[in-house]
């Protein structure tokens, strides 16, 4: 493939925003979905839509060669969060290594961020148990990525609790490593995509949780 960015879960809202931002910047994108027939509108001059499975290392290894970076914006709600995100992390670590792709960005969840040293949102006594179970999938994913060798330059990008499909894009964002950000706890899909592509075009963070939220001046 001659494309330079591969996006797993490209049919979802964040995946679509990442594809659109990448194309706007001149990237050629491989958009990976489970059923290409369902996402024919994703295709275009600079986007190749393909069938793939981010939880299968053989699928990742077959699709990823030749790409400069990979993004995993996928999620599944029909199986447990921990099962899905650990399977995806294991498949990406193995598959990208075989494919020779070093840069990986994955999406995290705000409830795993710290509000104080060693205290995460999900650790609150009144935090709903079903949400804690979902957040635990991203915790396990982070632990697996942290155990990967130095050849994988990964980053977990974590939007705020309000990842808002209707929020107006501001063209900017703020970041913090591992902690909740003060100010408006929301971000548009378009601004999140800008943050993702900035870390692909000019990597500044590696092997951490990078919290991102809207630029307060633009909200």
Biotite code that builds the C-alpha atoms (Angstrom):
import biotite.structure as struc

atoms = struc.array([
    struc.Atom([0.000, 0.000, 0.000], chain_id="A", res_id=1, res_name="UNK", atom_name="CA", element="C"),
    struc.Atom([1.124, 3.561, -0.674], chain_id="A", res_id=2, res_name="UNK", atom_name="CA", element="C"),
    struc.Atom([-0.967, 5.025, 2.139], chain_id="A", res_id=3, res_name="UNK", atom_name="CA", element="C"),
    struc.Atom([0.884, 6.517, 5.114], chain_id="A", res_id=4, res_name="UNK", atom_name="CA", element="C"),
    struc.Atom([-1.758, 6.310, 7.866], chain_id="A", res_id=5, res_name="UNK", atom_name="CA", element="C"),
    struc.Atom([-3.926, 3.360, 8.874], chain_id="A", res_id=6, res_name="UNK", atom_name="CA", element="C"),
    struc.Atom([-7.013, 3.962, 11.020], chain_id="A", res_id=7, res_name="UNK", atom_name="CA", element="C"),
    struc.Atom([-8.715, 1.028, 12.744], chain_id="A", res_id=8, res_name="UNK", atom_name="CA", element="C"),
    struc.Atom([-12.342, 1.748, 13.623], chain_id="A", res_id=9, res_name="UNK", atom_name="CA", element="C"),
    struc.Atom([-12.510, 4.318, 10.828], chain_id="A", res_id=10, res_name="UNK", atom_name="CA", element="C"),
    struc.Atom([-16.298, 4.043, 10.570], chain_id="A", res_id=11, res_name="UNK", atom_name="CA", element="C"),
    struc.Atom([-16.974, 5.471, 14.037], chain_id="A", res_id=12, res_name="UNK", atom_name="CA", element="C"),
    struc.Atom([-17.335, 9.158, 14.853], chain_id="A", res_id=13, res_name="UNK", atom_name="CA", element="C"),
    struc.Atom([-13.765, 9.666, 16.050], chain_id="A", res_id=14, res_name="UNK", atom_name="CA", element="C"),
    struc.Atom([-12.414, 7.421, 13.313], chain_id="A", res_id=15, res_name="UNK", atom_name="CA", element="C"),
    struc.Atom([-14.224, 9.427, 10.653], chain_id="A", res_id=16, res_name="UNK", atom_name="CA", element="C"),
    struc.Atom([-12.978, 12.699, 12.131], chain_id="A", res_id=17, res_name="UNK", atom_name="CA", element="C"),
    struc.Atom([-9.412, 11.378, 12.148], chain_id="A", res_id=18, res_name="UNK", atom_name="CA", element="C"),
    struc.Atom([-9.702, 10.265, 8.524], chain_id="A", res_id=19, res_name="UNK", atom_name="CA", element="C"),
    struc.Atom([-11.100, 13.651, 7.484], chain_id="A", res_id=20, res_name="UNK", atom_name="CA", element="C"),
    struc.Atom([-8.365, 15.579, 9.311], chain_id="A", res_id=21, res_name="UNK", atom_name="CA", element="C"),
    struc.Atom([-5.676, 13.326, 7.856], chain_id="A", res_id=22, res_name="UNK", atom_name="CA", element="C"),
    struc.Atom([-6.946, 13.827, 4.312], chain_id="A", res_id=23, res_name="UNK", atom_name="CA", element="C"),
    struc.Atom([-7.146, 17.592, 4.874], chain_id="A", res_id=24, res_name="UNK", atom_name="CA", element="C"),
    struc.Atom([-3.445, 17.492, 5.752], chain_id="A", res_id=25, res_name="UNK", atom_name="CA", element="C"),
    struc.Atom([-2.534, 15.582, 2.635], chain_id="A", res_id=26, res_name="UNK", atom_name="CA", element="C"),
    struc.Atom([-2.243, 12.102, 4.103], chain_id="A", res_id=27, res_name="UNK", atom_name="CA", element="C"),
    struc.Atom([-3.341, 8.997, 2.262], chain_id="A", res_id=28, res_name="UNK", atom_name="CA", element="C"),
    struc.Atom([-5.377, 6.818, 4.600], chain_id="A", res_id=29, res_name="UNK", atom_name="CA", element="C"),
    struc.Atom([-6.233, 3.156, 4.896], chain_id="A", res_id=30, res_name="UNK", atom_name="CA", element="C"),
    struc.Atom([-9.608, 3.065, 6.679], chain_id="A", res_id=31, res_name="UNK", atom_name="CA", element="C"),
    struc.Atom([-10.135, -0.292, 8.410], chain_id="A", res_id=32, res_name="UNK", atom_name="CA", element="C"),
    struc.Atom([-13.697, -1.401, 9.187], chain_id="A", res_id=33, res_name="UNK", atom_name="CA", element="C"),
    struc.Atom([-15.404, -4.710, 9.836], chain_id="A", res_id=34, res_name="UNK", atom_name="CA", element="C"),
    struc.Atom([-17.728, -4.453, 6.812], chain_id="A", res_id=35, res_name="UNK", atom_name="CA", element="C"),
    struc.Atom([-16.595, -2.181, 3.950], chain_id="A", res_id=36, res_name="UNK", atom_name="CA", element="C"),
    struc.Atom([-19.994, -2.425, 2.267], chain_id="A", res_id=37, res_name="UNK", atom_name="CA", element="C"),
    struc.Atom([-21.473, -0.501, 5.201], chain_id="A", res_id=38, res_name="UNK", atom_name="CA", element="C"),
    struc.Atom([-18.968, 2.342, 4.898], chain_id="A", res_id=39, res_name="UNK", atom_name="CA", element="C"),
    struc.Atom([-18.737, 3.026, 1.182], chain_id="A", res_id=40, res_name="UNK", atom_name="CA", element="C"),
    struc.Atom([-19.106, 6.743, 1.880], chain_id="A", res_id=41, res_name="UNK", atom_name="CA", element="C"),
    struc.Atom([-15.675, 6.698, 3.585], chain_id="A", res_id=42, res_name="UNK", atom_name="CA", element="C"),
    struc.Atom([-13.828, 5.980, 0.366], chain_id="A", res_id=43, res_name="UNK", atom_name="CA", element="C"),
    struc.Atom([-12.335, 8.612, -1.856], chain_id="A", res_id=44, res_name="UNK", atom_name="CA", element="C"),
    struc.Atom([-9.289, 9.675, -3.793], chain_id="A", res_id=45, res_name="UNK", atom_name="CA", element="C"),
    struc.Atom([-7.076, 9.569, -0.690], chain_id="A", res_id=46, res_name="UNK", atom_name="CA", element="C"),
    struc.Atom([-8.928, 6.936, 1.377], chain_id="A", res_id=47, res_name="UNK", atom_name="CA", element="C"),
    struc.Atom([-8.872, 3.178, 0.844], chain_id="A", res_id=48, res_name="UNK", atom_name="CA", element="C"),
    struc.Atom([-11.563, 1.308, 2.790], chain_id="A", res_id=49, res_name="UNK", atom_name="CA", element="C"),
    struc.Atom([-10.610, -2.269, 3.741], chain_id="A", res_id=50, res_name="UNK", atom_name="CA", element="C"),
    struc.Atom([-11.942, -5.094, 5.860], chain_id="A", res_id=51, res_name="UNK", atom_name="CA", element="C"),
    struc.Atom([-9.905, -5.864, 8.958], chain_id="A", res_id=52, res_name="UNK", atom_name="CA", element="C"),
    struc.Atom([-9.951, -6.965, 12.576], chain_id="A", res_id=53, res_name="UNK", atom_name="CA", element="C"),
    struc.Atom([-7.887, -4.984, 15.079], chain_id="A", res_id=54, res_name="UNK", atom_name="CA", element="C"),
    struc.Atom([-8.056, -7.888, 17.544], chain_id="A", res_id=55, res_name="UNK", atom_name="CA", element="C"),
    struc.Atom([-6.351, -10.270, 15.103], chain_id="A", res_id=56, res_name="UNK", atom_name="CA", element="C"),
    struc.Atom([-2.554, -9.863, 14.865], chain_id="A", res_id=57, res_name="UNK", atom_name="CA", element="C"),
    struc.Atom([-2.541, -11.535, 11.456], chain_id="A", res_id=58, res_name="UNK", atom_name="CA", element="C"),
    struc.Atom([-5.027, -8.985, 10.141], chain_id="A", res_id=59, res_name="UNK", atom_name="CA", element="C"),
    struc.Atom([-3.010, -6.090, 11.579], chain_id="A", res_id=60, res_name="UNK", atom_name="CA", element="C"),
    struc.Atom([0.240, -7.483, 10.174], chain_id="A", res_id=61, res_name="UNK", atom_name="CA", element="C"),
    struc.Atom([-1.331, -7.970, 6.733], chain_id="A", res_id=62, res_name="UNK", atom_name="CA", element="C"),
    struc.Atom([-2.805, -4.462, 6.486], chain_id="A", res_id=63, res_name="UNK", atom_name="CA", element="C"),
    struc.Atom([-0.208, -2.259, 8.190], chain_id="A", res_id=64, res_name="UNK", atom_name="CA", element="C"),
    struc.Atom([3.014, -2.609, 6.115], chain_id="A", res_id=65, res_name="UNK", atom_name="CA", element="C"),
    struc.Atom([4.084, 0.618, 4.414], chain_id="A", res_id=66, res_name="UNK", atom_name="CA", element="C"),
    struc.Atom([2.237, 2.920, 6.799], chain_id="A", res_id=67, res_name="UNK", atom_name="CA", element="C"),
    struc.Atom([4.029, 5.530, 8.886], chain_id="A", res_id=68, res_name="UNK", atom_name="CA", element="C"),
    struc.Atom([1.580, 5.407, 11.796], chain_id="A", res_id=69, res_name="UNK", atom_name="CA", element="C"),
    struc.Atom([-1.534, 3.644, 13.064], chain_id="A", res_id=70, res_name="UNK", atom_name="CA", element="C"),
    struc.Atom([-4.579, 4.873, 14.988], chain_id="A", res_id=71, res_name="UNK", atom_name="CA", element="C"),
    struc.Atom([-7.001, 2.668, 16.883], chain_id="A", res_id=72, res_name="UNK", atom_name="CA", element="C"),
    struc.Atom([-10.328, 4.475, 17.254], chain_id="A", res_id=73, res_name="UNK", atom_name="CA", element="C"),
    struc.Atom([-12.372, 1.279, 17.487], chain_id="A", res_id=74, res_name="UNK", atom_name="CA", element="C"),
    struc.Atom([-14.655, 0.023, 20.271], chain_id="A", res_id=75, res_name="UNK", atom_name="CA", element="C"),
    struc.Atom([-17.066, -2.858, 20.811], chain_id="A", res_id=76, res_name="UNK", atom_name="CA", element="C"),
    struc.Atom([-20.040, -2.825, 23.160], chain_id="A", res_id=77, res_name="UNK", atom_name="CA", element="C"),
    struc.Atom([-21.188, -6.392, 22.536], chain_id="A", res_id=78, res_name="UNK", atom_name="CA", element="C"),
    struc.Atom([-18.265, -7.967, 24.431], chain_id="A", res_id=79, res_name="UNK", atom_name="CA", element="C"),
    struc.Atom([-16.547, -6.983, 27.657], chain_id="A", res_id=80, res_name="UNK", atom_name="CA", element="C"),
    struc.Atom([-14.348, -3.911, 27.543], chain_id="A", res_id=81, res_name="UNK", atom_name="CA", element="C"),
    struc.Atom([-11.361, -5.713, 29.052], chain_id="A", res_id=82, res_name="UNK", atom_name="CA", element="C"),
    struc.Atom([-11.635, -8.601, 26.595], chain_id="A", res_id=83, res_name="UNK", atom_name="CA", element="C"),
    struc.Atom([-11.833, -6.267, 23.609], chain_id="A", res_id=84, res_name="UNK", atom_name="CA", element="C"),
    struc.Atom([-9.163, -3.727, 24.462], chain_id="A", res_id=85, res_name="UNK", atom_name="CA", element="C"),
    struc.Atom([-6.627, -6.290, 25.664], chain_id="A", res_id=86, res_name="UNK", atom_name="CA", element="C"),
    struc.Atom([-7.143, -8.311, 22.489], chain_id="A", res_id=87, res_name="UNK", atom_name="CA", element="C"),
    struc.Atom([-6.680, -5.166, 20.392], chain_id="A", res_id=88, res_name="UNK", atom_name="CA", element="C"),
    struc.Atom([-3.570, -4.102, 22.312], chain_id="A", res_id=89, res_name="UNK", atom_name="CA", element="C"),
    struc.Atom([-1.969, -7.528, 21.956], chain_id="A", res_id=90, res_name="UNK", atom_name="CA", element="C"),
    struc.Atom([-2.811, -7.698, 18.255], chain_id="A", res_id=91, res_name="UNK", atom_name="CA", element="C"),
    struc.Atom([-1.480, -4.192, 17.576], chain_id="A", res_id=92, res_name="UNK", atom_name="CA", element="C"),
    struc.Atom([1.776, -4.772, 19.458], chain_id="A", res_id=93, res_name="UNK", atom_name="CA", element="C"),
    struc.Atom([2.444, -8.004, 17.586], chain_id="A", res_id=94, res_name="UNK", atom_name="CA", element="C"),
    struc.Atom([0.999, -7.037, 14.216], chain_id="A", res_id=95, res_name="UNK", atom_name="CA", element="C"),
    struc.Atom([2.615, -3.609, 13.951], chain_id="A", res_id=96, res_name="UNK", atom_name="CA", element="C"),
    struc.Atom([5.994, -5.061, 14.935], chain_id="A", res_id=97, res_name="UNK", atom_name="CA", element="C"),
    struc.Atom([5.717, -7.584, 12.114], chain_id="A", res_id=98, res_name="UNK", atom_name="CA", element="C"),
    struc.Atom([4.608, -4.844, 9.714], chain_id="A", res_id=99, res_name="UNK", atom_name="CA", element="C"),
    struc.Atom([7.429, -2.491, 10.700], chain_id="A", res_id=100, res_name="UNK", atom_name="CA", element="C"),
    struc.Atom([5.124, 0.302, 11.926], chain_id="A", res_id=101, res_name="UNK", atom_name="CA", element="C"),
    struc.Atom([6.518, 2.111, 14.986], chain_id="A", res_id=102, res_name="UNK", atom_name="CA", element="C"),
    struc.Atom([4.000, 4.855, 15.836], chain_id="A", res_id=103, res_name="UNK", atom_name="CA", element="C"),
    struc.Atom([0.630, 3.927, 17.375], chain_id="A", res_id=104, res_name="UNK", atom_name="CA", element="C"),
    struc.Atom([-2.080, 6.173, 18.822], chain_id="A", res_id=105, res_name="UNK", atom_name="CA", element="C"),
    struc.Atom([-5.018, 4.676, 20.741], chain_id="A", res_id=106, res_name="UNK", atom_name="CA", element="C"),
    struc.Atom([-8.011, 6.341, 22.368], chain_id="A", res_id=107, res_name="UNK", atom_name="CA", element="C"),
    struc.Atom([-8.408, 6.149, 26.118], chain_id="A", res_id=108, res_name="UNK", atom_name="CA", element="C"),
    struc.Atom([-11.212, 7.150, 28.467], chain_id="A", res_id=109, res_name="UNK", atom_name="CA", element="C"),
    struc.Atom([-11.291, 10.090, 30.879], chain_id="A", res_id=110, res_name="UNK", atom_name="CA", element="C"),
    struc.Atom([-12.313, 8.027, 33.912], chain_id="A", res_id=111, res_name="UNK", atom_name="CA", element="C"),
    struc.Atom([-8.795, 6.523, 34.060], chain_id="A", res_id=112, res_name="UNK", atom_name="CA", element="C"),
    struc.Atom([-7.197, 9.960, 34.531], chain_id="A", res_id=113, res_name="UNK", atom_name="CA", element="C"),
    struc.Atom([-5.957, 11.099, 37.939], chain_id="A", res_id=114, res_name="UNK", atom_name="CA", element="C"),
    struc.Atom([-7.656, 13.846, 39.942], chain_id="A", res_id=115, res_name="UNK", atom_name="CA", element="C"),
    struc.Atom([-4.840, 13.704, 42.520], chain_id="A", res_id=116, res_name="UNK", atom_name="CA", element="C"),
    struc.Atom([-1.614, 11.666, 42.658], chain_id="A", res_id=117, res_name="UNK", atom_name="CA", element="C"),
    struc.Atom([-2.605, 8.006, 42.563], chain_id="A", res_id=118, res_name="UNK", atom_name="CA", element="C"),
    struc.Atom([-6.345, 8.747, 42.562], chain_id="A", res_id=119, res_name="UNK", atom_name="CA", element="C"),
    struc.Atom([-8.312, 8.211, 39.360], chain_id="A", res_id=120, res_name="UNK", atom_name="CA", element="C"),
    struc.Atom([-11.873, 9.287, 38.571], chain_id="A", res_id=121, res_name="UNK", atom_name="CA", element="C"),
    struc.Atom([-12.873, 5.615, 38.442], chain_id="A", res_id=122, res_name="UNK", atom_name="CA", element="C"),
    struc.Atom([-11.605, 5.062, 42.009], chain_id="A", res_id=123, res_name="UNK", atom_name="CA", element="C"),
    struc.Atom([-14.380, 7.155, 43.574], chain_id="A", res_id=124, res_name="UNK", atom_name="CA", element="C"),
    struc.Atom([-16.586, 5.269, 46.050], chain_id="A", res_id=125, res_name="UNK", atom_name="CA", element="C"),
    struc.Atom([-19.754, 6.394, 44.266], chain_id="A", res_id=126, res_name="UNK", atom_name="CA", element="C"),
    struc.Atom([-18.453, 5.691, 40.762], chain_id="A", res_id=127, res_name="UNK", atom_name="CA", element="C"),
    struc.Atom([-20.959, 3.395, 38.946], chain_id="A", res_id=128, res_name="UNK", atom_name="CA", element="C"),
    struc.Atom([-19.702, -0.198, 38.866], chain_id="A", res_id=129, res_name="UNK", atom_name="CA", element="C"),
    struc.Atom([-20.679, -0.765, 35.239], chain_id="A", res_id=130, res_name="UNK", atom_name="CA", element="C"),
    struc.Atom([-18.646, 2.281, 34.194], chain_id="A", res_id=131, res_name="UNK", atom_name="CA", element="C"),
    struc.Atom([-15.721, 1.070, 36.290], chain_id="A", res_id=132, res_name="UNK", atom_name="CA", element="C"),
    struc.Atom([-15.821, -2.257, 34.449], chain_id="A", res_id=133, res_name="UNK", atom_name="CA", element="C"),
    struc.Atom([-15.675, -0.451, 31.104], chain_id="A", res_id=134, res_name="UNK", atom_name="CA", element="C"),
    struc.Atom([-12.842, 1.811, 32.255], chain_id="A", res_id=135, res_name="UNK", atom_name="CA", element="C"),
    struc.Atom([-10.904, -1.243, 33.411], chain_id="A", res_id=136, res_name="UNK", atom_name="CA", element="C"),
    struc.Atom([-10.609, -2.328, 29.785], chain_id="A", res_id=137, res_name="UNK", atom_name="CA", element="C"),
    struc.Atom([-8.566, 0.778, 29.037], chain_id="A", res_id=138, res_name="UNK", atom_name="CA", element="C"),
    struc.Atom([-6.512, 0.286, 32.209], chain_id="A", res_id=139, res_name="UNK", atom_name="CA", element="C"),
    struc.Atom([-5.606, -3.218, 31.052], chain_id="A", res_id=140, res_name="UNK", atom_name="CA", element="C"),
    struc.Atom([-4.889, -1.893, 27.556], chain_id="A", res_id=141, res_name="UNK", atom_name="CA", element="C"),
    struc.Atom([-2.548, 0.753, 28.994], chain_id="A", res_id=142, res_name="UNK", atom_name="CA", element="C"),
    struc.Atom([-0.713, -1.867, 31.058], chain_id="A", res_id=143, res_name="UNK", atom_name="CA", element="C"),
    struc.Atom([-0.177, -4.077, 28.014], chain_id="A", res_id=144, res_name="UNK", atom_name="CA", element="C"),
    struc.Atom([1.100, -1.183, 25.920], chain_id="A", res_id=145, res_name="UNK", atom_name="CA", element="C"),
    struc.Atom([3.403, -0.143, 28.776], chain_id="A", res_id=146, res_name="UNK", atom_name="CA", element="C"),
    struc.Atom([4.919, -3.612, 28.718], chain_id="A", res_id=147, res_name="UNK", atom_name="CA", element="C"),
    struc.Atom([5.654, -3.414, 24.975], chain_id="A", res_id=148, res_name="UNK", atom_name="CA", element="C"),
    struc.Atom([9.243, -3.025, 23.876], chain_id="A", res_id=149, res_name="UNK", atom_name="CA", element="C"),
    struc.Atom([10.816, 0.338, 23.001], chain_id="A", res_id=150, res_name="UNK", atom_name="CA", element="C"),
    struc.Atom([10.397, -0.328, 19.289], chain_id="A", res_id=151, res_name="UNK", atom_name="CA", element="C"),
    struc.Atom([6.708, 0.646, 19.611], chain_id="A", res_id=152, res_name="UNK", atom_name="CA", element="C"),
    struc.Atom([6.277, 4.411, 20.018], chain_id="A", res_id=153, res_name="UNK", atom_name="CA", element="C"),
    struc.Atom([2.719, 4.442, 21.394], chain_id="A", res_id=154, res_name="UNK", atom_name="CA", element="C"),
    struc.Atom([0.487, 7.093, 22.896], chain_id="A", res_id=155, res_name="UNK", atom_name="CA", element="C"),
    struc.Atom([-2.942, 6.885, 24.558], chain_id="A", res_id=156, res_name="UNK", atom_name="CA", element="C"),
    struc.Atom([-4.920, 10.039, 23.753], chain_id="A", res_id=157, res_name="UNK", atom_name="CA", element="C"),
    struc.Atom([-7.672, 10.619, 26.310], chain_id="A", res_id=158, res_name="UNK", atom_name="CA", element="C"),
    struc.Atom([-10.609, 12.957, 25.577], chain_id="A", res_id=159, res_name="UNK", atom_name="CA", element="C"),
    struc.Atom([-12.657, 14.465, 28.432], chain_id="A", res_id=160, res_name="UNK", atom_name="CA", element="C"),
    struc.Atom([-15.881, 12.915, 29.690], chain_id="A", res_id=161, res_name="UNK", atom_name="CA", element="C"),
    struc.Atom([-17.901, 15.009, 27.246], chain_id="A", res_id=162, res_name="UNK", atom_name="CA", element="C"),
    struc.Atom([-16.694, 13.904, 23.822], chain_id="A", res_id=163, res_name="UNK", atom_name="CA", element="C"),
    struc.Atom([-19.373, 15.889, 22.106], chain_id="A", res_id=164, res_name="UNK", atom_name="CA", element="C"),
    struc.Atom([-20.556, 15.173, 18.582], chain_id="A", res_id=165, res_name="UNK", atom_name="CA", element="C"),
    struc.Atom([-22.416, 18.481, 18.470], chain_id="A", res_id=166, res_name="UNK", atom_name="CA", element="C"),
    struc.Atom([-19.719, 20.703, 19.982], chain_id="A", res_id=167, res_name="UNK", atom_name="CA", element="C"),
    struc.Atom([-18.389, 23.313, 17.589], chain_id="A", res_id=168, res_name="UNK", atom_name="CA", element="C"),
    struc.Atom([-14.744, 22.826, 16.647], chain_id="A", res_id=169, res_name="UNK", atom_name="CA", element="C"),
    struc.Atom([-12.370, 25.461, 17.983], chain_id="A", res_id=170, res_name="UNK", atom_name="CA", element="C"),
    struc.Atom([-9.254, 24.473, 16.043], chain_id="A", res_id=171, res_name="UNK", atom_name="CA", element="C"),
    struc.Atom([-7.333, 24.172, 19.291], chain_id="A", res_id=172, res_name="UNK", atom_name="CA", element="C"),
    struc.Atom([-6.981, 22.086, 22.444], chain_id="A", res_id=173, res_name="UNK", atom_name="CA", element="C"),
    struc.Atom([-5.075, 21.812, 25.716], chain_id="A", res_id=174, res_name="UNK", atom_name="CA", element="C"),
    struc.Atom([-3.187, 18.803, 27.078], chain_id="A", res_id=175, res_name="UNK", atom_name="CA", element="C"),
    struc.Atom([-1.903, 17.285, 30.304], chain_id="A", res_id=176, res_name="UNK", atom_name="CA", element="C"),
    struc.Atom([-0.078, 14.016, 30.963], chain_id="A", res_id=177, res_name="UNK", atom_name="CA", element="C"),
    struc.Atom([-2.145, 11.564, 32.969], chain_id="A", res_id=178, res_name="UNK", atom_name="CA", element="C"),
    struc.Atom([-4.325, 14.065, 34.832], chain_id="A", res_id=179, res_name="UNK", atom_name="CA", element="C"),
    struc.Atom([-7.724, 15.682, 34.444], chain_id="A", res_id=180, res_name="UNK", atom_name="CA", element="C"),
    struc.Atom([-7.600, 19.168, 32.963], chain_id="A", res_id=181, res_name="UNK", atom_name="CA", element="C"),
    struc.Atom([-9.315, 22.130, 34.574], chain_id="A", res_id=182, res_name="UNK", atom_name="CA", element="C"),
    struc.Atom([-11.865, 24.050, 32.553], chain_id="A", res_id=183, res_name="UNK", atom_name="CA", element="C"),
    struc.Atom([-14.547, 22.832, 30.124], chain_id="A", res_id=184, res_name="UNK", atom_name="CA", element="C"),
    struc.Atom([-14.546, 19.048, 30.203], chain_id="A", res_id=185, res_name="UNK", atom_name="CA", element="C"),
    struc.Atom([-15.574, 18.639, 26.622], chain_id="A", res_id=186, res_name="UNK", atom_name="CA", element="C"),
    struc.Atom([-14.091, 18.476, 23.153], chain_id="A", res_id=187, res_name="UNK", atom_name="CA", element="C"),
    struc.Atom([-15.473, 18.153, 19.649], chain_id="A", res_id=188, res_name="UNK", atom_name="CA", element="C"),
    struc.Atom([-14.616, 15.216, 17.461], chain_id="A", res_id=189, res_name="UNK", atom_name="CA", element="C"),
    struc.Atom([-12.895, 17.576, 15.030], chain_id="A", res_id=190, res_name="UNK", atom_name="CA", element="C"),
    struc.Atom([-10.625, 19.046, 17.724], chain_id="A", res_id=191, res_name="UNK", atom_name="CA", element="C"),
    struc.Atom([-9.791, 15.583, 19.039], chain_id="A", res_id=192, res_name="UNK", atom_name="CA", element="C"),
    struc.Atom([-8.815, 14.616, 15.497], chain_id="A", res_id=193, res_name="UNK", atom_name="CA", element="C"),
    struc.Atom([-6.519, 17.645, 15.328], chain_id="A", res_id=194, res_name="UNK", atom_name="CA", element="C"),
    struc.Atom([-4.793, 16.473, 18.512], chain_id="A", res_id=195, res_name="UNK", atom_name="CA", element="C"),
    struc.Atom([-4.389, 12.968, 17.084], chain_id="A", res_id=196, res_name="UNK", atom_name="CA", element="C"),
    struc.Atom([-2.930, 14.182, 13.795], chain_id="A", res_id=197, res_name="UNK", atom_name="CA", element="C"),
    struc.Atom([-0.624, 16.671, 15.510], chain_id="A", res_id=198, res_name="UNK", atom_name="CA", element="C"),
    struc.Atom([0.911, 13.753, 17.423], chain_id="A", res_id=199, res_name="UNK", atom_name="CA", element="C"),
    struc.Atom([1.350, 11.848, 14.170], chain_id="A", res_id=200, res_name="UNK", atom_name="CA", element="C"),
    struc.Atom([2.803, 14.722, 12.149], chain_id="A", res_id=201, res_name="UNK", atom_name="CA", element="C"),
    struc.Atom([4.992, 16.043, 14.980], chain_id="A", res_id=202, res_name="UNK", atom_name="CA", element="C"),
    struc.Atom([5.179, 13.513, 17.829], chain_id="A", res_id=203, res_name="UNK", atom_name="CA", element="C"),
    struc.Atom([5.700, 15.191, 21.205], chain_id="A", res_id=204, res_name="UNK", atom_name="CA", element="C"),
    struc.Atom([4.530, 12.533, 23.645], chain_id="A", res_id=205, res_name="UNK", atom_name="CA", element="C"),
    struc.Atom([5.215, 8.832, 23.956], chain_id="A", res_id=206, res_name="UNK", atom_name="CA", element="C"),
    struc.Atom([4.195, 5.932, 26.213], chain_id="A", res_id=207, res_name="UNK", atom_name="CA", element="C"),
    struc.Atom([1.828, 8.018, 28.392], chain_id="A", res_id=208, res_name="UNK", atom_name="CA", element="C"),
    struc.Atom([-1.821, 8.954, 28.725], chain_id="A", res_id=209, res_name="UNK", atom_name="CA", element="C"),
    struc.Atom([-2.230, 12.357, 27.087], chain_id="A", res_id=210, res_name="UNK", atom_name="CA", element="C"),
    struc.Atom([-5.403, 14.100, 28.281], chain_id="A", res_id=211, res_name="UNK", atom_name="CA", element="C"),
    struc.Atom([-6.853, 16.543, 25.752], chain_id="A", res_id=212, res_name="UNK", atom_name="CA", element="C"),
    struc.Atom([-9.710, 19.001, 26.143], chain_id="A", res_id=213, res_name="UNK", atom_name="CA", element="C"),
    struc.Atom([-11.097, 22.010, 24.305], chain_id="A", res_id=214, res_name="UNK", atom_name="CA", element="C"),
    struc.Atom([-9.213, 25.267, 24.321], chain_id="A", res_id=215, res_name="UNK", atom_name="CA", element="C"),
    struc.Atom([-11.081, 27.260, 26.953], chain_id="A", res_id=216, res_name="UNK", atom_name="CA", element="C"),
    struc.Atom([-10.679, 30.451, 24.942], chain_id="A", res_id=217, res_name="UNK", atom_name="CA", element="C"),
    struc.Atom([-12.593, 28.920, 22.054], chain_id="A", res_id=218, res_name="UNK", atom_name="CA", element="C"),
    struc.Atom([-15.503, 27.436, 23.996], chain_id="A", res_id=219, res_name="UNK", atom_name="CA", element="C"),
])
